[in-house]
Amino acid sequence: MDNQNSNPFSMIFSGSEPKIQQTACAVALLREMLDKPENPRLVNLWAQTLSPFSGDQLAEAFNTVALTSTGWPTLGDITEPILDAEYAADLAWLLRGLKLHKKKWEDRPAIYGRPFRKPGAQMDDWTDGPLLEAAIPAPQIPHRLVHALQVLGSGTVLDGLAELARHPMAGQYDWDAAEAGKVKFQVEREFRSAWMIVRRRELAA
């Protein structure tokens, strides 16, 4: 089933109206769906506060709240799942990058097969084997993650990457099963704290 047809809020946020107006309409629809009285001041407050988020994010969050709330939700009920999804995506992106580019975030060199000597070549005249994997340039780290890594690393991106590289999914260390769970919890807690500091600054700007 098409998501826009199953989610009434998608129609609101896919329009051409300003984001604040779209959010006000979504709050009004949510009020009707939850059978709550009108509250124009709350509508305006929510519309202003939620405007930094994308339409797709808000449509999904509003629909989830409409389907699961038994009372009138708080702003946190709308923003928490959005921020959770953003954080999870950013963490996964960095961990994938660390597996390829290591904690110094360097280009991954090309990988070739076993070198060989062509017939008649000199003793030290070796030729690279066939290309097995092309080189992979290290991608530019988005600004939000640069700032989060600086917070995590007490000022420097490289120190932040080194700390995050301790995560078992980064593939830098051979943790045993018992230790891996502890390290994962600690690293994710610290990175989430740093990430939230940066995200709150963005939302307050």
Residue pairs with C-beta under 8 A, 6 or more apart in sequence:
3 10
4 10
4 11
4 14
7 59
7 60
7 63
8 29
8 63
9 26
9 29
9 58
9 59
9 60
9 62
9 63
9 66
10 56
10 59
10 63
12 22
12 25
12 26
12 29
12 59
13 22
13 26
13 55
13 56
13 58
13 59
14 55
14 59
15 22
17 25
19 51
19 55
20 47
20 48
20 51
21 47
22 55
22 58
23 46
23 47
23 50
23 51
23 58
24 43
24 44
24 46
24 47
26 58
26 59
26 62
27 42
27 43
27 46
27 47
28 43
29 62
30 62
30 65
30 66
30 73
31 37
31 38
31 39
31 43
33 66
34 66
34 69
34 71
34 72
36 72
46 75
46 78
49 75
50 58
50 75
50 78
50 79
52 202
52 203
53 61
53 79
53 82
57 82
57 85
58 78
58 82
60 81
60 82
61 78
61 79
61 81
61 82
62 78
64 81
65 73
65 77
65 78
69 77
83 196
83 199
86 199
87 192
87 195
87 196
87 199
90 142
90 144
90 145
90 148
90 195
91 188
91 191
91 192
91 195
93 145
94 141
94 145
94 149
94 161
94 164
95 164
95 167
95 169
95 170
97 105
97 138
97 139
97 141
98 105
98 161
98 164
98 165
98 167
98 170
98 171
98 172
99 169
99 170
99 171
100 108
100 136
100 138
101 107
101 108
101 136
101 138
102 165
102 172
103 158
103 161
103 162
103 164
103 165
103 170
103 172
104 158
104 161
105 138
105 141
105 157
105 158
105 161
106 138
107 135
107 136
107 137
107 138
108 135
108 136
108 138
109 135
110 131
110 133
110 134
110 135
111 131
111 132
111 133
112 128
112 129
112 130
112 131
112 132
113 128
113 129
113 130
113 131
113 132
114 129
115 126
115 127
115 128
115 129
116 126
116 127
116 129
117 123
117 125
117 126
117 127
118 125
118 127
121 127
141 149
141 157
144 195
144 198
144 199
144 202
146 157
147 198
147 201
148 160
148 191
148 194
148 195
148 197
148 198
149 157
149 160
149 161
149 164
149 194
150 156
150 157
150 160
151 160
151 194
151 197
151 198
152 159
152 160
152 163
152 164
152 190
152 191
152 194
153 159
153 160
153 161
153 162
153 163
160 194
163 187
163 190
163 191
164 170
164 187
164 191
165 172
165 173
166 172
166 173
166 183
166 187
167 183
167 184
167 187
167 188
168 175
168 180
168 183
168 184
169 184
173 183
175 183
